[in-house]
Amino acid sequence: MTTQKLTGADAGTTAAPPRRGLPKPLRTLLDTSGLIAIFVILFVALAVFIPGFLTGRNMVGLLLSITLIGTIATTMMMVLALGEVDLSVASIVAFAGVVAAVVTSTSGSVTIGVLGGVLAGGAVGAFNGFVVAKFGINSLIATLAAMEFVRGLAYITSGGDAVMITVPEFFDLGSASFLGLTLPVWTMIACFVIFGVLLNMTAFGRNVLATGGNPEAAALAGVNVRRLKVIVFGLQGVVAGIAGVLLTSRMGLGDPNTSMGLELAVISACVLGGVALSGGVATITGVLVGVLIMGCVQNAMGLLNVPTFYQYLVRGAILLLAVMFDRWKQTRRQRA
């Protein structure tokens, strides 16, 4: 008799069945629902224990206070979902605001000034995308460099000082209201709707998530990864430019010193909202809730007159917890 060597299943060794996790839609729902539950508990606690938190005036002020972070978070979500990061957004906000102020005061036209600021932001964003995509430079390093030289451009454009705006109509951008909400708030709402639809209901959004999950596989599937990165970073620059113009209108001047540290707050809100730093995972609902949580905490500290240096500690703790939460979710997905 001949002895046949048996391996695998033929040798009688039964492989362990693959571990089944929850279906992806259900996991996403549970993740988002858990975050919403945290926000609801936080909101109720603040309403009960902090006097003046639940007043109509404070709610309107809360919405206005999160417009800058919320607007930029909608496109930072796309950048992070792509597996990249953009640290230059705060500098773009300052640069776009200074350009808008200078162009408006020089030309006397609000329209030209606004277009100048938005285009300046878009140009920086597209340049970031080109550097990352064309030369393969890590986006953390590329946008860190951009953060420095764009802030320098803001100082050079403004002459090293804040630029006063001489056209009164420019101030209407930040103060114009509809149904009790100002234009910056409506702009933030519009960005959440637009980029939510773009992420969830278009091939572009699916390509972003696919590229963030596995760039090589996405390229083999026909996705032009380089062009996609330039577009996403360009959108980030355009939205940061819009936010910068609106912020300048609200302040009444173009300030090259504005928005220091904004990029960390935006990234914190996105990660807190479930966007994976490794790419491939993002939900617009999660980002919205992350922004609201950040806004409520900041608003509560303001009502309690918490000193600024303690506010830095709280924001740093939130960023650390958000990153730890992101790591925990990644580990859970891998095990599933």
Sequence and secondary structure as in RCSB ss.txt:
>XXXX:A:sequence
MTTQKLTGADAGTTAAPPRRGLPKPLRTLLDTSGLIAIFVILFVALAVFIPGFLTGRNMVGLLLSITLIGTIATT
MMMVLALGEVDLSVASIVAFAGVVAAVVTSTSGSVTIGVLGGVLAGGAVGAFNGFVVAKFGINSLIATLAAMEFV
RGLAYITSGGDAVMITVPEFFDLGSASFLGLTLPVWTMIACFVIFGVLLNMTAFGRNVLATGGNPEAAALAGVNV
RRLKVIVFGLQGVVAGIAGVLLTSRMGLGDPNTSMGLELAVISACVLGGVALSGGVATITGVLVGVLIMGCVQNA
MGLLNVPTFYQYLVRGAILLLAVMFDRWKQTRRQRA
>XXXX:A:secstr
       GGGGT           HHHHHHHHHHHHHHHHHHHHHHHHHHSTTTTSHHHHHHHHHHTHHHHHHHHH
HHHHHHTT     HHHHHHHHHHHHHHHHHHH  HHHHHHHHHHHHHHHHHHHHHHHHHH   HHHHHHHHHHHH
HHHHHHHHTTS EE   GGGGHHHH EETTEEHHHHHHHHHHHHHHHHHHHSHHHHHHHHHHH HHHHHHTT  H
HHHHHHHHHHHHHHHHHHHHHHHHHHTEE TTTTTTHHHHHHHHHHHTT  TTSS   HHHHHHHHHHHHHHHHH
HHHTT  HHHHHHHHHHHHHHHHHHHHHHHHHHHH 
